């Protein structure tokens, strides 16, 4: 039997690999959820290093327009 190297075999292997990687990625990788993470305490060393505060001392500053924050203003 001769070794078959054809476009059809190449396409089968390529499509199978892409499907396998896509399905495998969905099954193996679990994204982090904010509900799973604990809230950062203001007294924490990392919070102090980043100058983290729960509420801004400036009245005109807020996080409602930050691209990194998702959800409504009433959510904590």
C-alpha positions, 0 to 999 in steps of 0.5 A, spaced: 500 500 500 502 506 498 503 512 502 497 517 501 499 524 501 493 528 498 489 534 499 483 531 502 487 527 507 491 534 509 484 538 510 481 532 514 487 532 519 487 540 519 479 540 520 480 535 525 485 538 529 482 545 529 475 542 532 479 538 537 483 544 539 477 548 540 473 543 544 479 541 548 480 549 550 472 549 552 473 543 556 479 544 559 480 552 561 475 555 566 475 563 566 475 566 573 469 569 575 469 575 580 464 571 585 469 566 586 474 571 588 474 574 595 474 582 596 480 585 597 481 588 604 484 596 605 488 593 610 492 588 605 499 589 604 497 589 596 492 594 597 496 599 601 502 598 595 496 599 590 493 605 594 487 601 594 480 605 597 473 603 597 471 610 596 474 615 592 476 622 597 474 626 591 467 627 590 467 627 582 471 621 581 468 614 580 469 608 577 462 607 573 465 609 567 471 605 567 472 600 562 475 594 567 468 595 571 462 591 569 455 591 572 451 596 574 453 602 580 448 598 585 452 592 585 458 591 589 
